[in-house]
Amino acid sequence: MEDATLTESGFSKTGSGQVLLLACGALAREILAVIEANGWDHMDLQCLPAIYHNHPEKITPAVEEAVAKHRSDYEKIFVVYADCGTGGQLQAACERLGVEMVAGPHCYSFFDGNEAFEARGEMTAFYLTDFLVRQFDAFVTKPLGLDRHPELRDMYFEHYEALVYLAQTDDPALDAKAQECADALGLRFERRFTGYGDLAEALRSQA
């Protein structure tokens, strides 16, 4: 595969693979790590903008457009999104298009393991992944206006009790940053190492 490149539309690592992974940009680092660890040269990666994490209404039409654009170039397309706030619309679109997607309600669940996440039934936890720890200001602080109106914090997070960092890697710097995020939100901090969870199995199903 060719070198990964960042583009205005997201993240691209394409070459001569037979399977296209059409993914959320927030998962690029993790997907590439799994691909490289397994030597899967038959997989290419195309990511949509990670900021769609905050705009789930944009995910389904963007996936539909990307599938239409790339379908003729690949034997198979696998959508590396869970439902991700689309209210079932992405699943319906994938079924209509004849492509598979990752199972689960969102990335927090499939990183933790869908069965384990459901069993926990955590209703007062605010979750971060490695990506969201790195991009906390861009994806949490600024979109919620906390940089301009810090007094909004208690209103937004009054029903939360803990910030749960679902760690894909062992990185002391990220751990420290995640603790800072919890402190900034006034929440108890919990770190839970997940690795790649069900994401690794989902990608392995395409191998």
N, C-alpha and C positions, 0 to 999 in steps of 0.2 A: 504494500500500500504506500501511497505517496505521503509526504509530510502533512501533518495537520495544519490547517490554516483557519484564522478567524476572519469572518466576513461580516458585512452589515446585517445579513439575515440570520446569522448564527454561527455555527461551528461546522467545519467540513473536514473529513479525512476520507478521501476517496481514491480508489485505484482501479483494480480490475477484479474486484470481488464479485461473488455471485449472490450474496445476501446483503441488502441494504438495511442498516439499523437506522430508523427514523426516530430521533430521540429529542427529549428535552435538553436544552443546553446546560441545565444545572447538573446533568448526569454525565457530561462529556468526560471528565477526568476519570470517573469510576469505570465507565464503559471501556475506555481505552486501556485502563489498567487490567481489566479482565481479559480483553482481547489479546493484549501483549503477553500476559502471563500464560495463556493457553496457545499462543502461536496461531491464532485463527486468521490466516491471510485471506480467507474467502469472504470476510466481512468488511464492509465499508460503513462509515458512520457519517450521517448528516444530521445536524442538530438545528432545531428551531430556537429562536431567542429565549434565553432563560427567564427573561422578565415576564413571559407568559405565565410563570408561576403565580404572578399577582393578577393576571388577567385571563382566567380560564375560559372565558367566552371566546377567546381568540384561538384556542388550541385546536378544536375540531375543524374549522374551515382551513386552518394552516396545514393540518395533517392531510386533509382531503386534497388540497392543492399540491402538496409535495408528493403524495402518492401518484397523482395523475402525471406529474412532471417526470418522475423517475421510474415508473412501472416498466416501461419498455427496455430499460437498461439493466434490469436485474431479474434473476429467476424468482426471487422472493423478497418481500419487504416485511420487516418486523417492526412494529411500532413500540418504542420503548417509552411509553407513558402508561400510567395506571389511569383511573378515572379522572383524578386531578381536578375535581371541582366542576366537571362538565355535566354532571347530572345524568350520566348514562348516554349522553350524545356521542361521545367518542367511541364507546363500545358499539353503538348502533351503526355509526359510520364505518367502522372497521369491518363489521359483519357485512355491510352492504358492499364494501370494496373488496372483500375476500382476503383481508390481511389479519394477522394475529397481533395481539397486544399483550402487555404485561398485566397479570391479574392483580387486583387490589384496588383500594380506594385512592391511594396516593403513595408518594415515595417514602413517607415515614413508615407506612405499614409494610411495604415490601422490603425495606432495609431491615426493619425489626423482625421480619418474617410475618406474613399475613395472619397465620394462625395465632402466633404469640401476641401480636398487636391486638387482635380482636379479643383474645382472652384477658388481656390486661384491663380493658375497658376504662382507660384513663380519660376522664372527662375534664380534668382541670390542669392538663399539661400543655405547655407550649413547646413545640418541637423545633430543633435545628439539626441540620445535617452538616457535614464538612463544608459543603458549598455555601450554605446559609450562614455559617459562622464566618467564613471568609468575606461574604458579601452582606453582612448584617446591616450596615448603614444603608446600602443601596436597596435592599429588599425589605427592611423592617423600619429602621429609624426614619428615613426620608419619606417613604410612601405614607407612613402614618402621621407624618408631620411632627414627630417628636423632637426633631432638631430645632424646630421653630416654636413649638408649643409643648414643652416638656410636661406641663400640667395635665396634658391629655393621657399620660401614662396610666395613672390610676383608674381612669375611666375605661380605657381599653382592656386593661389586664386585671380588673378587680375580681374576676371570677376564676382566674388562674392561680395555681398554688406553686407550680414548679416549672422551670425550664429544663427540658430533657434533651440533652445533647446526644443524638444517635451518631456515634463516631464510626466512620468507615475505616479510619486509620489510627494508629497510635502516634500522635503528634503532640508533644507537650505544649508547643506554641498555640495550637488550636484549642487544646484544653484550657489554657489560660485565657484565651480570647473568649471562649464559650462562657467561662466563669464571669468575665467582665460583662458579657451580654446579659446574663442572669441578674447580676448586680444592678445593671442599668434599668432593668425592668422590675426590680424589686421582688424577684422570685427566687425560691429555693433552687439550688443547682443540683442536677443529677446527670452523671455521664454514664451512658450505656454503650458499650462497644458492640456493634452489630456486624462489622465487616460489610460485605456487599449483600448479605441476606439473600432474599429470593431473587434479586436482580441477577446474581451469578447463575442461578438455576435457569432463569428465563432465557438468558443468553446461551447457556449450554444446550437448551432445547433446539437452538438454531444451528448447532454445530454438526 
